[in-house]
Amino acid sequence: MKKKKLRVEKIGGTAMSNFGKIVENVILHDKNDIYNRVYVVSAYGGITNDLLEHKKTGRPGIYKNFKDYKNYKTALIKLKKRLYKINKGFSKIGLNIVEANQFIDKRIDSAINILNSMYNVLSSGYLNRNEILLAARELLASLGEMHSAFNSANILENQGYNAEFVDLSGWNDSRELTINERIANIFSLLDPSKTICFATGYAKGTEGIMREFDRGYSEVTFSKVAVLLKADEAVIHKEYHLCSGDPLIIGEKNIRPVCNTNFDVADQLADVGMEAIHPKASKPLEKNDIPIRVKNAFDPGHEGTLITKEYICPKSKIEIVTGSESVSCIEIHDARMVSEVGFDMEIMQVLAEYDVSYICKMTNANTISIVINDKDNKRSMLNKLEKQFEIVTINEVAIVCTIGSNIAKPGIMAQASTALAKKKINILAVSQTLRQTNMQFIIEREDFLKAQKALHHALCE
């Protein structure tokens, strides 16, 4: 008998909030094929924002209360009531409300006690403040995923299926295990061919998953589980398809799902904030030759986007138009630059000092333009650059990208430039490498939406 393929699947927070549809469209979509699935789940939509801070706006959450010695206990009790309300909403699909609420009570009450102990240690001043704050951040983050994973297993069990809550949070487990050791240890006791596994998106380890990945931790857990279990495929369920453009900008009638692409394209998307998957999560999957499939959780009949190492589109074309209007361009002009070996290294050293990764860089004889995310636009960094170089300017701009696994055909740059010119959009700078997977146009911020429509119409429709 042929062995069924093992899939490790990631379900995001927005999709988890509509878990009834996830059960119908994902978990039980094919009732003859419900096992050999490990689901790594995020917290319900908005919960991690409340625990830590809002991912996009930066609005502070409970972590900031703890960090600033404010009343984190009251905030956690308030959050508990919100989690009760979420639980109540799942009663119709089988969640045992009493068990679910008791689970939340125990975890949040215990978290408050641990945070109180941390607070006392912080107040003493004897231990490293940053290490304690990082531990508090990890503790708070884990609550969201424990809640959603426990609920998921409980619902499926009450619907009559074998299901298991896989707690990677290390709750009440004092063993000093790395993340990989914890995952391997827990899954050595489970058989995914006989039970549906719901694992927490947060995983505790001695290295601290948030130390390096911060809010990208759930995708990193997903990647590590897939690699350690030698999954045949890693699936990401989102609330939308990976498409040729943003439907809110281009219009749903004009876009089309991307059916196949490669890891290089996924990296290009991540670089401007349109993540199919966190790049530090995708690299281990790519290295271990585990394909990624990005699926729309609310369109179960569609196969989604398959991302593999080898794929090159047989026909040269632009697959995706995307970009960001939250970028700034630092321009450094210095007459000493011309023919000076290693001049730009001095600039890179300043960026590295401030932990800034740039999106693209354009150069000529005496000018270097560097595009960075707005969040990395730090006055102290600019002050340092201004002291070292003749003329330093910074402008708020937008970047629009035309991306594909095979865009190397004569005239494609001319087509793109003409499309922008017809809409009277001035190209401030342009970047493309010999690999030709991404043409990047720097434009005025006010032209961002218009530019995406123009490029998509000319190159994708």
C-alpha positions in Angstrom: 0.0 0.0 0.0 1.4 3.4 -1.0 2.4 5.6 1.9 0.3 8.8 2.1 2.3 12.0 1.8 2.9 14.0 5.0 2.0 17.7 4.8 2.8 20.3 7.4 0.3 23.2 7.0 0.4 26.7 8.4 -2.9 28.5 9.2 -2.7 32.3 9.7 -4.5 34.4 12.3 -7.2 35.8 10.1 -8.1 32.4 8.8 -8.1 30.9 12.3 -10.7 33.5 13.4 -13.0 31.9 10.8 -12.2 28.4 12.0 -15.6 26.9 11.0 -14.7 27.6 7.4 -11.2 26.2 8.0 -12.7 22.9 9.2 -14.9 22.8 6.2 -12.5 24.0 3.5 -9.2 22.7 4.8 -9.2 20.0 7.5 -12.3 18.0 6.4 -12.4 19.1 2.8 -11.5 15.6 1.7 -12.8 13.3 4.4 -10.9 10.3 3.0 -7.6 12.1 3.5 -7.7 13.9 6.8 -4.6 12.4 8.5 -0.9 12.8 7.8 -1.5 16.5 8.4 0.3 18.6 11.0 -1.3 22.0 11.4 0.9 24.8 12.8 -1.6 27.5 13.9 -1.3 31.2 14.6 -3.2 33.0 17.3 -6.6 34.2 16.4 -6.6 37.5 14.5 -5.6 40.5 16.6 -4.6 38.5 19.7 -0.8 38.7 19.3 -1.3 42.4 18.5 -2.9 42.8 21.9 -0.3 40.7 23.6 2.8 42.4 22.1 2.0 45.4 19.8 0.2 46.0 16.5 2.3 44.5 13.7 1.6 47.3 11.3 0.9 50.4 13.3 3.1 49.6 16.3 0.2 50.4 18.8 1.5 49.0 22.1 0.0 45.9 23.8 0.4 44.2 27.1 4.2 43.7 26.6 4.6 47.5 26.8 2.7 47.6 30.1 5.1 45.1 31.5 8.1 46.8 30.1 7.0 50.2 31.5 6.0 48.8 35.0 2.3 49.5 34.3 -0.7 47.3 35.2 -0.1 44.3 33.0 -2.2 42.1 35.3 -5.4 44.1 34.6 -4.6 44.1 30.9 -4.3 40.3 30.9 -7.5 39.8 32.8 -9.2 42.0 30.2 -7.7 39.9 27.4 -9.0 36.8 29.2 -12.6 38.1 28.8 -11.9 38.6 25.1 -10.7 35.0 24.7 -13.8 33.8 26.5 -15.9 35.7 23.9 -13.9 34.0 21.1 -14.5 30.6 22.7 -18.2 31.3 22.9 -18.2 31.9 19.1 -16.9 28.4 18.4 -19.5 26.6 20.6 -21.7 25.9 17.5 -18.9 23.9 15.8 -18.1 21.7 18.8 -15.8 23.6 21.2 -16.4 22.6 24.8 -16.7 26.0 26.4 -16.0 24.9 30.0 -12.8 23.1 29.0 -11.6 25.9 26.8 -12.3 28.6 29.4 -10.6 26.5 32.1 -7.6 26.1 29.9 -7.4 29.9 29.4 -7.8 30.6 33.1 -5.0 28.3 34.0 -2.6 29.7 31.4 -3.2 33.3 32.0 -3.2 33.0 35.8 0.1 31.2 35.6 1.5 33.8 33.2 0.6 36.6 35.6 2.5 34.8 38.4 5.5 34.3 36.2 5.5 37.9 35.1 5.2 39.0 38.7 8.4 37.1 39.5 10.1 38.6 36.5 9.0 42.1 37.6 10.6 41.5 41.0 13.8 40.4 39.4 13.7 43.4 37.1 13.2 45.7 40.0 16.2 44.3 41.8 18.6 45.4 39.0 20.8 42.3 39.4 20.1 40.6 36.1 20.2 41.7 32.5 17.1 43.7 31.8 17.0 42.9 28.0 17.1 39.1 28.7 14.2 39.3 31.1 12.2 41.5 28.7 12.8 39.0 25.9 11.6 36.1 28.1 8.5 38.1 29.0 7.8 38.8 25.4 8.1 35.1 24.5 5.8 34.1 27.4 3.1 36.5 26.3 3.4 35.5 22.6 2.9 31.9 23.5 -0.5 32.5 25.1 -2.1 33.3 21.7 -1.0 30.1 20.0 -1.7 27.8 22.9 -5.3 29.1 23.0 -5.9 28.5 19.2 -4.2 25.2 19.1 -6.0 23.8 22.1 -9.4 25.0 20.8 -8.7 23.4 17.3 -7.9 20.0 18.7 -10.9 20.2 21.1 -13.3 21.1 18.3 -12.1 18.2 16.1 -12.2 15.7 19.0 -15.8 16.7 19.7 -16.7 16.3 16.1 -15.6 12.6 16.4 -12.0 12.7 15.0 -8.7 11.8 16.5 -7.0 15.1 17.2 -4.0 16.2 19.4 -3.1 19.5 20.9 0.7 19.7 20.3 2.1 22.2 22.8 5.5 23.4 21.6 5.4 26.3 24.1 7.3 24.4 26.7 4.7 25.3 29.3 5.7 23.9 32.7 8.6 22.2 31.0 11.9 23.3 32.5 14.1 21.1 30.3 16.7 23.2 28.5 16.0 22.1 25.0 16.7 23.8 21.7 13.6 24.5 19.5 14.6 21.6 17.2 15.1 19.2 20.2 11.7 20.2 21.6 9.9 19.6 18.2 11.7 16.3 17.7 11.0 15.1 21.3 7.3 15.9 21.2 6.6 14.5 17.7 8.5 11.3 18.6 5.5 10.4 20.8 2.9 11.1 18.1 1.7 9.4 14.9 0.3 12.0 12.4 -1.1 9.1 10.3 -3.6 8.3 13.1 -4.3 11.7 14.6 -4.8 15.3 13.4 -2.1 17.4 15.0 -2.5 21.0 15.9 0.8 22.5 17.0 1.4 25.9 18.5 3.0 28.5 16.2 5.2 29.5 19.1 8.0 27.1 20.1 10.1 27.5 23.2 13.9 26.9 22.9 17.1 27.8 24.6 18.0 30.1 21.7 14.8 32.1 22.0 12.7 32.0 18.7 11.9 35.7 19.0 15.5 36.8 19.5 16.1 36.5 15.8 12.7 36.2 14.2 10.4 38.3 16.5 6.9 38.4 14.9 7.9 36.0 12.1 8.2 33.2 14.7 5.1 31.1 13.7 6.3 30.7 10.2 9.8 29.7 11.5 8.1 27.0 13.7 6.2 25.8 10.7 9.4 25.6 8.7 11.3 23.7 11.4 8.4 21.2 11.9 8.3 20.5 8.2 12.1 20.0 7.9 12.3 17.8 11.1 9.4 15.6 10.0 10.7 15.5 6.4 7.3 16.7 5.0 6.5 16.0 1.4 5.0 19.5 1.1 4.7 22.6 3.3 1.3 24.4 2.8 0.4 27.9 3.9 -3.3 28.8 4.1 -4.0 32.5 3.7 -7.3 34.4 3.2 -6.4 35.2 -0.4 -4.6 33.8 -3.4 -1.0 34.8 -4.4 -2.0 36.8 -7.4 -0.5 38.9 -10.2 -1.5 42.0 -8.3 -3.3 43.4 -5.3 -7.0 42.9 -5.9 -7.8 46.1 -3.9 -5.6 48.1 -6.3 -5.9 46.3 -9.6 -9.4 45.0 -9.2 -10.5 41.4 -8.8 -11.5 41.0 -12.5 -8.1 41.9 -13.8 -5.8 39.8 -11.6 -5.1 36.1 -11.8 -3.7 33.6 -9.3 -0.1 32.6 -9.8 -0.1 28.8 -10.2 3.7 28.1 -10.1 6.8 30.1 -9.2 10.1 29.6 -7.4 11.8 30.5 -4.2 13.7 33.4 -5.8 10.4 35.1 -6.6 9.2 34.5 -3.0 12.3 36.3 -1.8 11.6 39.2 -4.1 8.1 39.6 -2.7 9.3 39.4 0.9 11.8 42.1 0.3 9.0 44.7 -0.3 6.8 43.4 2.5 4.5 41.1 0.4 5.4 37.9 2.1 4.3 34.6 0.7 6.5 33.3 3.5 9.1 34.8 5.8 12.5 34.5 4.0 14.2 33.0 7.1 11.5 30.3 7.1 11.7 29.5 3.4 15.4 29.0 3.3 15.5 25.7 5.3 12.6 24.4 3.1 14.4 25.3 -0.1 17.6 23.7 1.2 15.8 20.5 2.0 13.9 20.5 -1.3 10.5 20.8 0.4 8.0 22.6 -1.9 5.7 25.3 -0.5 2.1 25.6 -1.6 0.3 28.9 -0.8 -3.5 28.3 -0.8 -6.6 30.5 -0.3 -8.3 28.9 2.6 -11.7 30.1 1.3 -11.3 28.7 -2.2 -10.6 25.0 -1.5 -11.1 23.9 -5.1 -8.1 25.8 -6.3 -4.6 24.1 -6.1 -3.0 27.4 -5.0 0.6 28.5 -5.8 3.3 25.9 -5.9 6.8 27.3 -5.0 9.7 25.0 -5.9 13.5 25.4 -6.5 13.6 24.4 -10.1 10.5 26.2 -11.6 11.2 28.6 -14.5 8.1 29.8 -16.3 8.3 28.3 -19.8 7.1 31.6 -21.3 8.9 34.8 -20.5 6.4 37.0 -18.7 5.8 39.2 -15.6 4.1 37.1 -12.9 3.5 39.7 -10.2 3.3 43.5 -9.9 3.7 44.7 -6.4 5.6 47.3 -4.3 5.5 49.5 -1.3 4.7 53.1 -0.6 6.4 53.0 2.8 10.0 53.4 1.7 12.5 56.2 1.6 15.5 56.8 -0.7 18.8 58.0 0.9 21.0 59.7 -1.7 24.7 60.2 -1.0 26.7 62.4 -3.3 30.4 62.7 -2.8 33.0 63.8 -5.3 35.6 61.6 -3.6 33.6 58.5 -4.7 34.7 58.2 -8.3 37.1 55.3 -8.8 37.6 55.0 -5.1 37.8 51.3 -4.2 35.5 50.2 -1.4 33.9 53.7 -0.9 30.4 52.3 -0.5 31.6 49.9 2.2 31.7 52.9 4.5 28.0 53.5 3.9 27.2 49.9 4.4 29.0 49.9 7.7 26.8 52.7 9.0 23.6 50.8 7.9 24.9 47.7 9.6 25.6 49.6 12.8 21.9 50.7 12.8 20.6 47.2 11.8 19.2 48.5 8.5 18.7 46.2 5.5 18.2 48.0 2.2 15.8 47.0 -0.6 17.8 48.2 -3.5 20.9 50.3 -4.4 21.7 52.3 -7.5 25.1 53.9 -8.2 27.0 56.1 -10.7 30.4 57.8 -10.5 29.8 59.9 -7.5 26.2 59.1 -6.2 24.7 56.2 -4.4 21.0 55.9 -3.9 19.7 53.4 -1.3 16.0 52.5 -0.8 15.1 51.5 2.8 11.9 50.8 4.7 10.4 53.9 6.4 10.6 52.2 9.7 14.4 52.1 9.3 14.6 55.9 8.6 16.5 56.9 11.7 17.6 60.4 12.4 20.7 59.3 14.3 21.8 57.2 11.3 21.3 60.1 8.9 23.3 62.4 11.2 26.2 60.0 11.1 26.0 59.7 7.3 25.9 63.5 7.0 29.1 63.8 9.1 31.0 61.3 6.8 29.8 62.4 3.3 29.5 65.6 1.3 25.7 65.7 0.5 23.1 63.4 2.1 19.4 63.7 1.2 16.4 61.5 2.0 13.1 61.5 0.3 9.9 59.6 1.0 9.2 57.6 -2.2 7.5 54.5 -3.5 8.8 51.4 -5.1 6.9 49.4 -7.7 8.3 45.9 -8.8 7.6 43.7 -11.8 8.6 40.2 -10.8 8.8 36.8 -12.4 10.8 33.6 -12.7 11.5 34.4 -16.4 11.3 38.0 -17.4 14.4 38.1 -19.5 13.0 39.1 -22.9 14.0 42.1 -25.1 11.8 45.1 -24.8 10.3 44.3 -21.3 12.0 47.3 -19.7 10.8 49.5 -22.5 7.3 48.3 -22.2 7.3 49.0 -18.5 8.8 52.5 -18.9 6.4 53.3 -21.7 3.4 52.3 -19.5 4.6 54.6 -16.7 5.3 57.4 -19.1 1.9 57.2 -20.7 0.4 57.9 -17.2 2.9 60.8 -16.7 4.7 58.9 -14.0 8.4 60.0 -13.6 10.9 57.2 -12.9 13.3 58.6 -10.2 15.6 55.5 -10.3 15.5 52.0 -11.6 17.2 48.7 -10.5 17.6 45.3 -12.2 20.2 42.6 -11.9 21.6 40.3 -14.6 19.5 37.5 -13.0 16.4 39.4 -14.2 13.7 38.3 -11.8 12.7 41.8 -10.6 12.6 45.2 -12.2 12.3 47.9 -9.5 11.1 51.4 -10.3 11.5 54.2 -7.7 8.7 56.8 -8.2 7.0 59.6 -6.4 4.8 58.3 -3.5 1.7 59.9 -4.9 2.0 57.8 -8.1 2.1 54.4 -6.3 -1.4 53.2 -7.0 -1.5 54.6 -10.5 1.9 53.0 -11.3 0.8 49.5 -10.2 -2.4 49.7 -12.4 -0.4 50.9 -15.4 2.3 48.2 -15.1 -0.2 45.4 -14.5 -2.4 46.5 -17.4 0.6 46.6 -19.8 2.5 43.5 -18.6 0.0 41.1 -17.0 -3.4 41.5 -18.6 
